[in-house]
């Protein structure tokens, strides 16, 4: 059965029946993420939808990459006209550092145990 996994809507490509832009999945795919990992980032999608979206991208690369370039241009323009306030930027940097420090601590535990459930 042939299924359409991607639709054109509001001037861009989206996974049919969702609000997920195709560009987001393609970016992850281009960065080497396997379909199963991509699916884990979007719990409302099925693995079949992710594979279908990737197949659509591979069969329509020129058109999809043109759409991605336009989305990135619009995002860059928005960022230029709506800069992040410095105090918010600093808060996000602190939060990121805290998260990375926590991840390093968790990753260094023996046997990959994660507190507080570690029973080793």
C-alpha positions in Angstrom: 0.0 0.0 0.0 1.4 3.3 -1.1 1.1 6.0 1.6 1.8 9.7 1.5 3.8 10.7 4.6 4.5 14.4 3.6 2.2 17.2 2.7 2.8 20.8 1.5 1.1 23.2 3.9 1.5 26.9 4.7 4.3 27.1 2.1 6.4 24.3 3.6 6.6 20.5 4.0 5.1 18.8 7.1 4.6 15.2 8.1 1.0 14.4 7.1 -1.4 14.8 10.0 1.2 16.4 12.3 2.7 19.8 13.1 6.3 18.4 12.6 8.1 20.1 9.7 10.0 17.8 7.4 13.0 20.1 7.7 13.5 19.1 11.3 13.6 15.4 10.5 15.9 16.0 7.5 18.3 18.0 9.6 18.6 15.2 12.1 19.0 12.6 9.3 21.7 14.7 7.6 23.5 14.8 11.0 23.6 11.0 11.0 20.7 10.2 13.3 19.1 6.8 12.5 15.3 6.8 11.9 14.6 5.1 15.2 16.5 7.9 17.1 14.7 10.6 15.2 11.4 8.9 16.0 12.3 9.0 19.7 12.5 12.8 19.5 8.9 12.9 18.1 6.7 10.6 20.1 3.6 11.4 18.1 5.2 9.9 15.0 5.6 6.3 14.0 8.9 4.7 12.7 7.0 4.2 9.5 6.3 7.9 9.2 9.9 8.8 9.8 11.1 6.3 7.2 8.4 7.6 4.8 9.5 11.2 5.4 13.2 10.3 4.7 12.2 8.4 1.6 10.2 11.5 0.4 13.3 13.7 1.1 15.6 11.4 -0.8 13.2 11.3 -3.8 12.7 15.1 -3.8 16.0 16.4 -2.5 16.2 19.6 -4.6 12.7 20.7 -3.7 13.1 19.8 0.0 16.5 21.4 0.3 15.2 24.6 -1.3 12.4 24.6 1.4 14.9 24.0 4.2 17.1 26.9 2.9 14.0 29.2 2.9 13.1 28.1 6.5 16.6 28.8 7.7 16.6 32.2 6.0 13.3 33.1 7.7 14.6 31.8 11.1 17.8 33.8 10.7 15.9 36.9 9.8 13.6 36.4 12.8 16.6 35.9 15.1 18.2 39.2 13.8 15.0 41.2 14.4 14.1 39.5 17.7 17.4 39.0 19.6 17.4 37.0 22.9 17.6 39.4 25.9 21.1 39.1 27.5 19.8 38.0 30.9 17.8 35.2 29.3 20.8 34.1 27.2 23.0 34.0 30.4 20.3 32.0 32.2 20.2 29.4 29.4 24.0 29.2 29.4 24.0 28.5 33.1 21.3 25.9 32.7 23.2 24.2 29.9 26.4 24.1 32.0 24.5 22.6 34.9 22.9 20.0 32.6 26.3 19.1 31.1 27.9 18.8 34.6 25.0 16.5 35.7 25.4 14.4 32.5 29.2 14.0 33.1 28.5 13.0 36.7 25.9 10.5 35.7 28.0 9.1 32.9 30.9 8.5 35.2 29.0 6.1 37.5 30.1 2.5 37.4 28.1 0.2 35.2 26.1 3.1 33.9 23.9 3.3 37.0 21.7 6.3 37.2 20.8 7.7 40.7 18.7 7.2 42.7 17.7 3.8 41.2 21.3 2.4 41.2 21.4 -0.8 43.2 25.0 -1.8 42.5 
